[in-house]
Amino acid sequence: MKILVTGGAGFIGSAVARLAIARGHCVVNLDALTYAANLENVASVAGSPLYAFEHANILDRPALSRIFAAHRPDAVMHLAAESHVDRSIDGPGVFIETNVNGTYNMLEAARAYWTAEGRPEAFRFHHISTDEVFGSLGETGKFSEDSPYDPRSPYSASKAASDHLVRAWHETYGLPVVLTNCSNNYGPFHFPEKLVPLAILSALHGRPIPVYGDGGNVRDWLYVEDHADALLLCLEKGQVGRSYNIGGENEARNINLVRMICRHLDRVRPDGAPHERLITFVPDRPGHDRRYAIDPARIRTELGWRPSVTLKEGLRRTVAWYLANRDWWQPLLDRGEFGARLGTGPRMLAGAGDSSGGMEVS
Ligand SMILES: NC(=O)c1ccc[n+]([C@@H]2O[C@H](COP(=O)([O-])OP(=O)(O)OC[C@H]3O[C@@H](n4cnc5c(N)ncnc54)[C@H](O)[C@@H]3O)[C@@H](O)[C@H]2O)c1
């Protein structure tokens, strides 16, 4: 199958591109290369005859039309998005542009192409979304596919809007769509502004590890390669017009997740132990959702999928990857822009690019 992957130079999109190519699919990676992108994420497949790259913005309709016509994909996996909640609080405009208007453009370009091709039944537009569209849970309960939408941040609201557009294009125009809503991902190639890599790199540099509020926020963590596997399954076997929730079955409070990372680092980098001394509680993010949890019954019973990597094993693999791949993250730290909101202003990892300020990590 030839798959047009948008956002394929980002964290999850690159995992999808790598896995799809490993399974013999052709991938056309369409990416605008924003701050969150890194072509190193797809370096392992860039030389493959199954891989092509298109530097384009999903806001550029003529470019999308050209790319559909030139590559004639069998399916679209739409991951391109602004993805960081903190950034959406400080600057919501680009989230509306990319996540809402960009998805609209992708739907219209896909619809025009699909119509010109004679409306093939096998075509798929797979929209990749988040569990954050369902809002915040209390101490109990889980999100099912029937949970009401209740987004509470500019990020989740923009993703919710894009989900509604995708469903509308199916109902109104018959576009064969599949949607997935996934819980928090972590793993290799994760941009260091997100909690797991921020915690790992802060700890390695002997810097404060920022944790919002009381650290009690609960997320359902999924190893990114498991997510990529679930996405390809939903693309190939998911029912048209249906959505599937994807979760890790690995609920953890942020503070416990960070402690797990610290304890693991104590074993593999004992010179910095105990890393937990670096944990620093910082004022909470506005509108911080308390708990997300996924009820994975549909994807498990209908498609036979469940995650294969436990949180402990996934964190072990992730820490090992960051220890072995300083060449990947050092240039990003040198930009010095991480943790700006976490910690209400001070850039928690700022200066970590200066080796005099941090410990040697590789
Ligand atoms: N990270 C998570 O935990 C998580 C969980 C569930 C769902 N999702 C969803 O999965 C998708 C991918 O998330 P991620 O964490 O890999 O994001 P990411 O920020 O790492 O990557 C996003 C990619 O999209 C590209 N992009 C951004 N704007 C673009 C535009 N206008 N045109 C073309 N390309 C553009 C960027 O260059 C980047 O390569 C997003 O849609 C996100 O909402 C993420």
PDBQT file of the ligand as one rigid body, heavy atoms in Angstrom, charges set to zero:
ROOT
HETATM    1  N1  LIG A 401       2.250  12.888  21.330  1.00  0.00    +0.000 N 
HETATM    2  C1  LIG A 401       1.199  12.270  21.853  1.00  0.00    +0.000 C 
HETATM    3  O1  LIG A 401       1.282  11.791  22.990  1.00  0.00    +0.000 OA
HETATM    4  C2  LIG A 401      -0.083  12.125  21.065  1.00  0.00    +0.000 A 
HETATM    5  C3  LIG A 401      -1.110  11.352  21.587  1.00  0.00    +0.000 A 
HETATM    6  C4  LIG A 401      -2.280  11.184  20.828  1.00  0.00    +0.000 A 
HETATM    7  C5  LIG A 401      -2.397  11.781  19.584  1.00  0.00    +0.000 A 
HETATM    8  N2  LIG A 401      -1.385  12.552  19.101  1.00  0.00    +0.000 N 
HETATM    9  C6  LIG A 401      -1.542  13.145  17.775  1.00  0.00    +0.000 C 
HETATM   10  O2  LIG A 401      -0.598  12.510  16.920  1.00  0.00    +0.000 OA
HETATM   11  C7  LIG A 401      -0.133  13.419  15.934  1.00  0.00    +0.000 C 
HETATM   12  C8  LIG A 401       1.377  13.482  15.947  1.00  0.00    +0.000 C 
HETATM   13  O3  LIG A 401       1.813  13.880  17.244  1.00  0.00    +0.000 OA
HETATM   14  P1  LIG A 401       3.370  14.023  17.562  1.00  0.00    +0.000 P 
HETATM   15  O4  LIG A 401       3.515  13.947  19.026  1.00  0.00    +0.000 OA
HETATM   16  O5  LIG A 401       4.141  13.122  16.682  1.00  0.00    +0.000 OA
HETATM   17  O6  LIG A 401       3.597  15.542  17.095  1.00  0.00    +0.000 OA
HETATM   18  P2  LIG A 401       4.951  16.287  16.756  1.00  0.00    +0.000 P 
HETATM   19  O7  LIG A 401       4.740  17.683  17.227  1.00  0.00    +0.000 OA
HETATM   20  O8  LIG A 401       6.135  15.533  17.244  1.00  0.00    +0.000 OA
HETATM   21  O9  LIG A 401       5.025  16.268  15.158  1.00  0.00    +0.000 OA
HETATM   22  C9  LIG A 401       4.153  17.001  14.357  1.00  0.00    +0.000 C 
HETATM   23  C10 LIG A 401       4.690  17.001  12.943  1.00  0.00    +0.000 C 
HETATM   24  O10 LIG A 401       3.759  17.695  12.114  1.00  0.00    +0.000 OA
HETATM   25  C11 LIG A 401       4.466  18.601  11.298  1.00  0.00    +0.000 C 
HETATM   26  N3  LIG A 401       3.617  19.753  11.013  1.00  0.00    +0.000 N 
HETATM   27  C12 LIG A 401       3.163  20.672  11.905  1.00  0.00    +0.000 A 
HETATM   28  N4  LIG A 401       2.449  21.615  11.267  1.00  0.00    +0.000 NA
HETATM   29  C13 LIG A 401       2.452  21.273   9.957  1.00  0.00    +0.000 A 
HETATM   30  C14 LIG A 401       1.868  21.855   8.800  1.00  0.00    +0.000 A 
HETATM   31  N5  LIG A 401       1.158  22.989   8.877  1.00  0.00    +0.000 N 
HETATM   32  N6  LIG A 401       2.040  21.230   7.618  1.00  0.00    +0.000 NA
HETATM   33  C15 LIG A 401       2.759  20.088   7.541  1.00  0.00    +0.000 A 
HETATM   34  N7  LIG A 401       3.351  19.509   8.587  1.00  0.00    +0.000 NA
HETATM   35  C16 LIG A 401       3.190  20.090   9.793  1.00  0.00    +0.000 A 
HETATM   36  C17 LIG A 401       5.678  19.021  12.106  1.00  0.00    +0.000 C 
HETATM   37  O11 LIG A 401       6.703  19.531  11.277  1.00  0.00    +0.000 OA
HETATM   38  C18 LIG A 401       6.042  17.709  12.803  1.00  0.00    +0.000 C 
HETATM   39  O12 LIG A 401       6.918  16.929  12.020  1.00  0.00    +0.000 OA
HETATM   40  C19 LIG A 401      -0.796  14.759  16.238  1.00  0.00    +0.000 C 
HETATM   41  O13 LIG A 401      -1.905  14.900  15.380  1.00  0.00    +0.000 OA
HETATM   42  C20 LIG A 401      -1.236  14.637  17.672  1.00  0.00    +0.000 C 
HETATM   43  O14 LIG A 401      -2.387  15.407  17.932  1.00  0.00    +0.000 OA
HETATM   44  C21 LIG A 401      -0.224  12.741  19.819  1.00  0.00    +0.000 A 
ENDROOT
TORSDOF 0
